[in-house]
Amino acid sequence: MAAQRQRLGNASDNCAPRDPGKGCDPMNTALTILIVDDEKPIRQWFEYVIRQYEEEFEIAGVCSNGKEALDMYEQYKPDIIITDIRMPVMDGLELIQAVKERGGSPQFLILSNYDHFEYVKKGLVMGAKDYLLKAETADVEIIEALRIIRKEGWGNTRAAIAGDSHEFAGTLIRDYLRHHSIGQEPLQKIESYLADASLCPGYILTFSMDGYFAWARAANSSEEETRARLDLLSAIIQEHLKKWISSVAAVQTAENECVIIVGKRTDDGRPFVEVLPRLCEEMNNYLRLRFGCTVSFGFGSAFETLKEMKLAYTGANEAKEYRFYSGPSGLHVYGRHKKDDVTRDRCLMYVHELLKHFQFADEHVVERVDQTLDGIFNEGQNGLTPQDAKKMIVNMMEMLNHKLMGMMEGGTTSPFLYDPDFLLQDSEFKSHFRNRVIEQLTAMLETSTRHLFRYSEATNKIIRYLFEHYPQKVEMFQLASLVHLNENYISQMFKKETGQSVTRFLMSVRMERAKELLLENKLKINEIASEVGYTSESHFCTAFKMYYGKSPRNFMGDLRKVK
């Protein structure tokens, strides 16, 4: 930046203000600019750079603080005010507020340092269009920022001339796309607007900021601040699109969802779909470099009617959801992702195998769940929608939770261990969702461990052994050898600490597993008996009736009646 300032030559620190009566059609005449900064080198640098583009921009004045700028604004009404945030006498935020209180509507471009970013956010909330970091801004970035404002200013002027028809049409489009009933007359207004703007036939392109909700939580941002950031991203994306196609309109339809409506061909006659991948890549490269963020795009099918436009919007959003599998900053085209029952069945098999062999005491249980997630993610991207994949995993966690609760003194008084809302809170990408699942599973296991293994070390070791080996024959001498105590002592100790004999505790573990297998309705009763450690079906049925008060067949018959 120092080298840039050395090139200033004879740039003055004040300039003759423009004629206050001069008209301003921002597409045909130069926009007038007021520069406000308490550092003289900065003022001279910006003045020098902007004067190189005199056909586009005219310097209205140069000031060292907000008070001077406010006086000059009152007299000459510049189109754009470039202002520092922190200045003596009156700072940039106070200047923005004062101009607005006087009914002024110039565009503001904020100058700032790294340590003033909280002030920058406030400025964006107050209506500033963009900001520049003094330490990193290059000459070309100054002009690029002004050109973005120039084009937006032209759009605003047209809207004002047309009675804010653009903004009004945008509101109608938003309501229509979000499934509100808006009546025949509003629909006609939308059709008229799209036709006048050469947007029908056209395409729907939706985008969402990647990691938006995590960013909003981490930054503790207000609704106004987050909206200002999205507005800025939308403006930048529109500007990049307009390099290729002039027929562009944008509507914010949800908190982190913007819709771009574009014509079918670029200004040089090429199909828009041919240049879209390159455009999306360029836009994300710019956003990543400039703001440290990216967006994911969804592209819908072409439309020629309003009904088709709504379908295209739905398709674009469905496509965008596939960022769950691929990660941030991608372009997702509707129709390229298929759904099939074979893939769904494969994913369900991963879940079934996990639940079938789930052992609470298994030291590798977290690893096994992680492997199950890998299977669902790898298979799912070829035929399972992200929504269905997440729903399947949430159901899996609910069943794991049910198993854990069944182990905890009958499962009736224990707390509900998992929280589906927690799992889905940050689930736009599979990596984030995986972390949530593992974090929740770990918490569930820790809660269960505290509940089950709250006894002496020897009793805890016996409980863990019973959960691991319940399908096998368990002898007291094995348990005595495990904890290095005699059989009579461990029998008394276990009953005293848990309130149950070892035999009764083992029976409860086996019966809970038997009930799960009966509910799955995939095995015969003699097969279930073998699965839970009984060599005789009659012995199993006797134990089951003793535990539940009814035989396995009556248990299943009662379930069928309920269904």
Sequence and secondary structure as in RCSB ss.txt:
>XXXX:A:sequence
MAAQRQRLGNASDNCAPRDPGKGCDPMNTALTILIVDDEKPIRQWFEYVIRQYEEEFEIAGVCSNGKEALDMYEQ
YKPDIIITDIRMPVMDGLELIQAVKERGGSPQFLILSNYDHFEYVKKGLVMGAKDYLLKAETADVEIIEALRIIR
KEGWGNTRAAIAGDSHEFAGTLIRDYLRHHSIGQEPLQKIESYLADASLCPGYILTFSMDGYFAWARAANSSEEE
TRARLDLLSAIIQEHLKKWISSVAAVQTAENECVIIVGKRTDDGRPFVEVLPRLCEEMNNYLRLRFGCTVSFGFG
SAFETLKEMKLAYTGANEAKEYRFYSGPSGLHVYGRHKKDDVTRDRCLMYVHELLKHFQFADEHVVERVDQTLDG
IFNEGQNGLTPQDAKKMIVNMMEMLNHKLMGMMEGGTTSPFLYDPDFLLQDSEFKSHFRNRVIEQLTAMLETSTR
HLFRYSEATNKIIRYLFEHYPQKVEMFQLASLVHLNENYISQMFKKETGQSVTRFLMSVRMERAKELLLENKLKI
NEIASEVGYTSESHFCTAFKMYYGKSPRNFMGDLRKVK
>XXXX:A:secstr
 HHHHHTTTT  SS     TT    TTTS EEEEEE S HHHHHHHHHHHHTTTTTEEEEEEESSHHHHHHHHHH
H  SEEEEESS SSS HHHHHHHHHHTT   EEEEEE GGGHHHHHHHHHTT  EEEETTT  HHHHHHHHHHHH
HHHHHHHHHHHTTSHHHHHHHHHHHHHTT    HHHHHHHHHHHHHTT SSEEEEEEEETTHHHHHHHHT  HHH
HHHHHHHHHHHHHHHHTTT S EEEEEEETTEEEEEEESB TTS BHHHHHHHHHHHHHHHHHHHHS  EEEEE 
  BSSHHHHHHHHHHHHHHHTTHHHH SS EEETTS    HHHHHHHHHHHHHHHHT  TT TTHHHHHHHHHHH
HHHHHTTT  HHHHHHHHHHHHHHHHHHHHHTTGGGSSS     HHHHHTT SSHHHHHHHHHHHHHHHHHHHHH
HHS S HHHHHHHHHHHHHTTS   HHHHHHHHTS HHHHHHHHHHHHSS HHHHHHHHHHHHHHHHHHHT S H
HHHHHHTT S HHHHHHHHHHHHSS HHHHHHHHHHH 
